[in-house]
Amino acid sequence: MIPAGLRRHRGPRHYNATAELIEIDENLCRSELTAAQRSASVKRRAEIWMALHPEQVGKDFPPVAKHGHAQPKAFAAETADASGMTKRSINQHLARAEALGGDLEAITGTSLDIGVELDALSKLPEPERKGLIERASRTGSTTQKPFPYQRPYNEKGRS
C-alpha cells in the first residue's frame, strides 16, 4: 500500500519508483516467475533501490545499532523481507542478472531458463553463450550443464 501523501511530500519521481518497487515485490512473492524473470526483476529492483538510497550503496553497516538508532537495511536484506526470499537467493539472482545482462530476455521460456543453466551460461564466453541461447530459442532443447555418463545399450536394450 502506498501512503496517500507520499507523492506530495517526496515528489512524483520517488512515487513512481516506490510504486515500481512494490510491483516488483509482488511479482517476486508469486511463484509463477521463471529463473530468468526472477533474476531480471531482482536486477531492476536493485537499480531502483540504489537510485532511492544512494547514501547506502557500497557501505557496510555494523549488525548492531548504536545509541538506540536502527541501522538501515542493505539491498539484499530489504528485498528478502519484502519478497519472502532469502538474502542468499537475492544475491544469487542478482549475480546471474549482472553476468547475463540483456541475454535474460532471450533465455526466458527456453530450456535454459532454470537456475543451474543460468549459472553455467554466466561462466561461458559471450560468443559461445549467444550461440547456445539462439539454438535453445529455435529448438527448445539445449543444455549447458554436464550430463552423467551413460553406458551404451547392448542389442537386448540392457546396459
C-alpha positions in Angstrom: 0.0 0.0 0.0 1.3 3.4 -1.0 0.7 6.1 1.6 -1.5 8.8 0.3 0.8 11.7 1.0 3.9 10.1 -0.5 3.6 11.7 -3.9 3.0 15.2 -2.4 6.0 15.0 0.1 8.7 13.3 -1.9 7.8 14.2 -5.5 6.5 12.2 -8.5 9.8 10.6 -9.3 10.1 9.0 -5.8 6.4 8.0 -6.0 6.8 6.2 -9.4 10.0 4.4 -8.2 8.3 3.3 -5.0 5.3 2.1 -6.9 7.5 0.1 -9.2 9.4 -1.4 -6.2 6.0 -2.6 -4.8 5.0 -4.1 -8.1 8.4 -6.0 -8.3 8.0 -7.2 -4.8 4.5 -8.6 -5.5 5.9 -10.4 -8.6 8.8 -11.8 -6.6 6.3 -13.2 -4.0 4.5 -15.1 -6.6 5.9 -18.5 -7.7 5.0 -18.2 -11.4 8.2 -16.4 -12.4 10.9 -18.3 -14.1 14.5 -18.2 -13.0 15.4 -15.7 -15.8 12.4 -13.5 -15.0 13.2 -13.6 -11.2 16.8 -12.6 -11.9 15.7 -9.7 -14.2 13.3 -8.5 -11.5 15.9 -8.6 -8.8 18.3 -6.6 -11.0 15.6 -4.0 -11.8 14.8 -3.7 -8.1 18.5 -3.2 -7.3 18.7 -0.3 -9.8 15.7 1.4 -8.3 16.8 0.8 -4.8 20.2 2.3 -5.5 18.6 5.4 -7.0 16.4 5.8 -3.9 19.3 5.1 -1.4 22.5 6.5 -2.9 23.9 7.0 0.6 23.8 3.3 1.3 25.4 2.0 -1.9 28.7 0.2 -1.2 28.6 0.8 2.6 28.7 -1.9 5.2 26.7 -1.2 8.4 27.5 -2.9 11.7 25.0 -5.6 12.6 24.1 -3.9 15.9 22.6 -0.4 16.1 24.4 2.1 18.3 22.7 4.5 20.6 19.3 3.0 20.0 19.1 4.0 16.4 18.1 1.3 13.9 20.6 0.6 11.2 19.4 0.9 7.6 19.0 -2.4 5.8 21.1 -3.3 2.8 19.5 -4.1 -0.5 19.5 -7.9 -0.1 18.1 -7.8 3.4 15.4 -5.3 2.4 14.4 -7.3 -0.7 14.4 -10.6 1.3 12.0 -9.1 3.8 9.7 -7.7 1.1 9.7 -10.8 -1.2 9.9 -13.7 1.3 13.1 -14.9 -0.4 16.5 -15.4 1.4 19.3 -12.9 1.2 21.4 -15.7 -0.4 18.9 -16.2 -3.2 18.6 -12.5 -3.8 22.3 -12.2 -4.2 22.4 -15.3 -6.4 19.7 -13.9 -8.8 21.5 -10.5 -8.8 24.8 -12.1 -9.8 23.1 -14.1 -12.6 21.4 -11.0 -13.9 24.6 -9.0 -13.9 26.6 -11.7 -15.6 24.0 -12.4 -18.3 22.8 -8.9 -18.8 20.5 -8.5 -21.8 20.5 -12.2 -22.6 18.0 -12.9 -19.8 15.1 -11.8 -22.0 16.1 -14.2 -24.8 16.6 -17.0 -22.3 13.1 -16.7 -20.8 10.9 -19.6 -21.7 13.6 -21.8 -23.2 15.2 -24.9 -21.8 18.0 -22.7 -20.4 15.5 -20.9 -18.1 16.5 -22.8 -14.9 19.0 -21.8 -12.2 21.7 -24.3 -12.9 21.6 -23.5 -16.6 21.8 -19.7 -15.9 24.8 -20.3 -13.7 26.5 -22.4 -16.4 25.8 -19.8 -19.1 27.2 -17.0 -17.0 30.6 -18.7 -16.9 30.8 -19.1 -20.7 32.4 -16.6 -23.1 29.8 -14.3 -24.7 30.0 -15.7 -28.3 29.5 -19.3 -27.1 26.7 -18.2 -24.8 24.9 -16.3 -27.6 25.1 -19.4 -29.8 23.6 -21.6 -27.2 20.8 -19.1 -26.5 20.0 -18.9 -30.1 19.9 -22.7 -30.5 17.7 -23.0 -27.4 15.2 -20.4 -28.7 15.0 -22.3 -32.0 14.9 -25.9 -30.8 13.9 -25.6 -27.1 16.2 -28.4 -26.1 19.7 -27.1 -25.3 21.5 -27.7 -22.1 24.8 -26.4 -20.7 25.0 -28.5 -17.6 27.0 -31.7 -17.8 25.2 -35.0 -18.2 26.2 -38.0 -16.2 27.9 -40.7 -18.2 25.6 -43.3 -19.6 26.8 -46.7 -20.7 25.8 -47.7 -24.2 23.0 -50.2 -24.5 23.6 -53.7 -25.9 21.4 -55.3 -28.5 18.9 -56.5 -26.0 18.3 -53.0 -24.7 20.1 -53.5 -21.3 23.2 -51.9 -20.2 
